[in-house]
Amino acid sequence: MATASFRSGAVGRGGVKADTITNRTSSINSAPKSSFKSKSSAPPQNSGLRRNSTGSVATSTKERGGVSGRVRVAVRLRPRNAEEMVADTDFADCVELQPELKRLNLRRNNWDTDTYEFDEVLTEFASQKRVYEAVAKPVVENVLDGYNGTVMAYGQTGTGKTYTLGRLGEEDTADRGIMVRAMEDILAEISLVTETVSVSYLQLYMESIQDLLDPANGNVSIVEDPKTGDISLPGATVMEIRDQKSFLDLLQLGEAHRIAANTILNTESSRSHAILMVHVKRSVKGRDSALSTEHGPSHLAKTFKQPVVRRSKLAVVDLAGSERISKSGSEAHTLEEAKSINLSLTALGKCINALAENSNHVPVRDSKLTRLLRDSFGGTARTSLVITIGPSPRHRGETASTIMFGKRAMKVENMLKTKEEFDYKGLSRRLDIQLDKLIAEHESQQKAFQDEIERIAQEAQKRISEAERNHDVLLESERMKYEKEYLDAIQKLEQQWETSQGKHEKVGVNDSNNTEKFNQEPNDLGVTEDIAEIKRLLQNETLLRKAAEEEISDLKNQIAQWQRSEAVRSTEILKLQKMLEDETRKKKRLEEQITILQNQLLQSNFEVDEARRNLDGGGTTELPSDLDSPLPLICQQLRDSEEEKASMEKLFEQVGLQKILSLLESEDADVRIHAVKVLANLAAEVTNQVKIVKAGGLTSLLAILRSSSDETIHRVAAGALANLAMNETNQELIMSQGGIRLLSVTATNAQDPQTLRMVAGAIANLCGNDKLQIKLRGEGGIRALVGMVKCKHPDVLAQVARGIANFAKCESRAYIQGTKSGKSLLIEDGAMPWIIQNASNEASHIRRHIELALCHIAQHEVNAKDMISGGALWELVRISRNCSREDIRTLAYHTLTSSKSFQAELKRLRVDYG
């Protein structure tokens, strides 16, 4: 009745490792919060919505119907195999099943039996479909509803665990195991358009978690969130499933990489625990997000309802078989594998025993297996356990142990919970699409608007031009018309006048006056009317002509004005051209002077080096006496340090600051170095600092510090900046031009302790400005100071200590003035450990600054907790008793006696200090 396929598993397994496949790893989603707990322990009570670190909202058990669910246990009997049919022919089976009563009888001997009841009792004739429906289908349904679920197989080696869970059914579909059937139900239920299913396949081999889908990933770590207890496996491969075929391919790939060995009890015995994790993400239909009610209604909330999704996980665990070494015949490496398997199974048994007995301590950290399964026993998952046993009386002890394991597991209670969260990624995609659409519409509308404006402008310009042309044509035609009418009227008037004169001459003087008068009155009236009409027309023509003459006069005036403006512009252009030529000549002369000065500087360097060699050799050499040149003064100051100040002042007067600054841009590195040294010596005098800054010397120093890679230039330029930074106005200029960031970069790249000393001195001076505290810290000034302590040179440490003391003093003033309330920026940037470590430094100038900084930081209660935890309290006590300076000793004593936190800690430590 037994078949070889039942005991040998789903597919043939290869060796320990197979060929490396393409690495397609991604982080596994964090498991739901869970912990091992007994059946009597209450689930965590959360009021309202609990928002996790990623912004998701997990619903509490109380609100979303947390359900208490006991671990369900089913027992499955394997039929006798060929070996047992031969060896146990004369013996009866050690177990007797009563499936209708869900009961199992285990024979002690021929007379006595022990009876056990389980949730399901499956005989050797039970089909794979029957096993799936009894054991795994309720769990799969819960997973589809949003709960986590676990299906696990436990039993002796060779009793059919892998057959029950991992059989692929390639030859006969009726042999498909729980893994294949569960995925079929999940894919049939969900919509792959809006919902996702992904899997990862792992094995726990010799306490090492290995990725069966990527053999190159041989040690996957377990990460536990210290706040929520969630378990995650970063680095494990997660593959999204689109159809059943792709899932079967992944199972075949994983089984090929799973480790198996040939033992007496099983020809292909699993030597590792296999864990298949199926992650399901489903949308919750018919429920609105609570986001809009929390933050008030908004237009966006009305337009886009935040989609709610449920994340659940199904874990199918194929445990390696428990075995006795004497029966399995394991030896060498196989023996070590068996020990590791038995140890992990023993740890799992201890956890289940502790949960079943309501123990206060559950040893969950004894094995990686128990850490991975902490959600399955006593956690938030629906768990179903199938224990597999064999009928042979030779293995009665192992069968009894398996049965007792199942009985204890039945006492464990889980508190089932769903995990819901807002699908921010989906909402973000929708918002991005809508935003792109709105942007495209806006751009198209903007372009159409611009095109319309251009069209209207062109049309208006065209109409204006046409109107101007029409106006000119009409004006000219009207002028010609009025001129012609005027000439015609004059000619007509002259003709009428001549006609009238001729008539008066022909009429006789002696005619009857009455008759002539009577006859001539009508003619005189007609002539008078014509004359009046002609006069009127003449007046109109005169007015029009005057208007035309005035318009012509205005046009002539405008033309004359334009001609005068053009003449003025031509004069200005000539002046500018002359100025440009003058500037070009000046530039050429300056370049020639710079070249001469560079040559003189090189000559002076040569003479100085020769003079030094003669002086070192005991000889005497006469230096050049040409004091008209500024550069021999540098040689003179090298010979006589007492005249250095006078030499620099003379150099400043003779050469001029602008020429010295111009040498900073020389292509010759030696020239630049000497120019920086001269500028640094000049900056040491307060009277010269204003002149240097006004002439752009500060900007030039920052520029050469930024562009040069020569450490000598860095050292001297940092020293010059340190001198300039003693002035409050210069400090603000240095900060506004990015000086602190440049000094921080210089400190990072510097190797010479003297360079670090100069940089630390400059930053220390800037630390003493109350207005620049926040900006100095934001641009990395404090971190740069703390980073320079790695040099350990006493001069560098002294400048770092001075800078920290200055910063702490400014912070103390800010606390007193009420402009600062939070924790000290020195504590936030990690300076406190170094301060405490060097509070007892042997160098007095370092110790004095550190003691003063500690006292200023400790004056404010908000810093007390960090100082106590870091050990600064004892240093304050020492300072108040042993400091050589009375003012610092008094300040430390006042700080300790006025701080409630320090007094409480001293009281707790039973230190009498008052």
C-alpha positions, 0 to 999 in steps of 0.5 A: 500500500505504501508508495515511494513518492509519498516518502520521498517528497515533491521533486528530486533534490540536489546537493548543498549548493546549485549554480548561482542565479541572477540576484533579484533581492529586495527586502521582505516586508516587516512581519506583523508585531507579535510575540510568544505568549501563553493562552491566558495572556491578554492581547495588547490594548491600543486605543484608537489608531496606532501609526507605525514608523512608515506612516501606515495605520494598523488597527487595534485588536479591539477596534478591528475584531481581534479574535482568539484562536487556538493552534489547530493540530491534525495528525496524519498517518503514513502507510507502511513502506516496503521495508516495514512490510518486510520487517514488521510482518509479525507485528501490529501497527503501534497506532490505531485511528478513529477518524470519526471520533477524531481520536488516536490510540497509541499502543503501549503493549498488547493490552494497554493503549493511550488515547489522544484527541486532535482537531483532525485525524487523517488516515493513511488513505486520506487524499491530498485534497482532504488533507488540504481542506482539513489543515490549510484551507481555513488558514488560507481563507483567513489570510485572504481576509487579512490575517497572518497564517502559518501551516507547519508540518512536524514529525519523524524523518520519513513520515511524509512532511515534505510530501504533505506540504511541497508535492508539486503533482507534476505526474498526477495533479491529485498529489499536489501538496498544500503549497501548490493548492494554497497558491491556487486558491489565493490566485483564484480569489484576488485580482492581480490588477489591483492586488499583489502576491509575492513569495520568498523561499528560505531554508534554515540550515545549521542555524544559517538562513539561506535564500533558496531562490538565490543561492549566492545569498547564503546568510540572511540576517534577522532584524527585529524592531526594538519598539514593535517587535516586528521581524524582517529578513532584509536581503531575502529575495521576494518574487511577485507571482502573476500566475500558477506556472511561475510559482511552480517554477520558483518551487522547483528552483527552491527545492533544487537548492534545498539540502538533503541527504541519504539516511537509513530512515529516508533516502532523501532526508531533508537536512534543513527547515524550509519556509515558504512565505507568501505575502498578500496585499489586498484593497479593502472595499467599502471603507473610507480612510480616516485621514480626512477626519483627523486633519479636517476636510479638504478639497484633496480629501474630497477628490482623492479618498486614501485607499486602505489595504490589508497586508497578510502573510502565509508561512508554510513551514516544512520542518526537518525530521526529528531523528535518533542518531542510532536509528538514522545512522548519521555520521561525520557531516550528516551527524552535525546536521542532525545535531543542529536539527534536533537542537532547533526542534528542542528549542521550539518544543521548549517555547511551546511547553512554556506557552502551554504552561503559562510560563513567565519566560519563553526562550524565543531567542534560543534558536533562529527557528523560534525567532522566525516562528514567534508570530505562529505560536502565541502571536497574531497568526492563525496557525495549523499544525499537521503532525506526521507519524508512522505505523511501525512499532519500532519507532513507537518512542518517536511517534509518542514524542510527536503526538505529545508535541502536537498535544502541547501545541493545542494548548497555545492560544493566538490573538488574531489581528489584521493589519490595515494601512493607507496605500500611500504608494497607490495614492501617490501614483494617482496624484502624480498622474493627475498632477502631470495631467494638470501640468500638461493642461496648464502648459497647453493653455499657457501656450495657447494664451501666449499664441493668442496674445502674439496674434492680437499684438501682430494684428494690432500692429498691422492695423496701426501701420495701415491706419498710419498709411491711410492717414498720411494718404488722406491728409495729402489728398485733402491738402491737394484738394484744398489747394486746388479749391483755393486756387480756383476760388481766387481765379473765379473771384478775379474773373467776377471782379473784371466782369463787374468793372466792365459793366460799370464802365458801359452804363452811361452817367446821364441815364435816368437815375431811377431807371438805372437804380431799378434795373441795377439793384438785382445785379448788385445783390447777386454779386454781393452774395457771391463775394460773401461766399468766396470770402467764406471759402477763402477763410476756410482755406486760409485756416487749413493752410495755417494748420498744415504749415504748423504741422510741417513746422512741428515735424521740422522741430522733431527732426532737428531734435533727433539730429541734436540727440544723435550728435550727443550720442556720438559725442558720448560714444567717442568719450567711452572709446577714449576711456576704453583706450585709457583703461587698456593702456593702464591695464598694460602698464599694470601687467608690466609692473606685475611682471617686474615685481614678480621678477624682483620677488624671485630675485629676492627669494634667491638672495634670501636663500643665499643669505640664509645659507651663509648665516647658517655656515657662520659667514656674513653676506651683505644684503642688497641695500636697494630699499626702494623695492618692497621685496628686499624688505622681506629679506630684511625681516628674515634677518632681523625679527625685531624689525619685522613690524616696521618692515611690513608697514614699509612694505605696505606703504611702498608697494600698496595693498592692491599690488600685494592682492594681485600677486595672490593670483600669480601663476607662480606658486612661490609668488602666491605663497610669499604674497599670502605670508605678507598679507597674513603678517599685515592682518596681525595688526588691527590697524591694517585689518579694516584696509585689507577687508575694504580692499577685498583681501578677505574675499581673496583669502577665501578664494585662494583657500578654495582654489589652492591645494598647497598646504602651506597656502592653506596654513598661512591663509587660515592664520590670516583668517584667524587674525581677521576673525578677531573682529566681530564685523569681519566674523559676519563677513567670513560667515556670509561668504562661506568661510566656515564651510571652507575651513571645515573642508580644509581641516578634513584634508589637512595633514600638518598639525600647524595647519590644523592649529590655524584652522582651529584658531579661526573657528574658535574665534568665530565660535565667540559670536552670539549671532553666528551660533546656529549658522556656524553649527549648520555649516559644520563648524562644531563637527570640524572642531570635534574632528580635529581632535584626532590629530592629538597635537597639544596646540591643536587640542588647545585651540579646539578646547578654546573654541568649545569654551567660546561656543558654550559661553555664547550658548549660556548667554542665549539661555539666560536671555531666553533666545534658546531653550533646547539641548546644547548643540555641543551635545547634539554634535557629539562633542560631550565625550571628548569634553569629559575625556579631556576635563582632566588633561595634563596641559593646563591651558587645555584643561582650563578651557574644558572645565569652563565649557563643562560649567557653562553647559551644566548651568542649564537643566535641559542638558543635565540628563545627558551629562549625567549619563555621560559621566560629566557629574563626577568631573563637575564635582572634581572641578568644584573641589580641585580646580586651580582657578577660583572663579571656575571652582565657584561656578562649578559649585554653584551649578551643582547646588542649583541643579535639581537633576544633579542634586537628585543624582548625587543623593541617589549615589549617596554623595554628600554634597551641599 
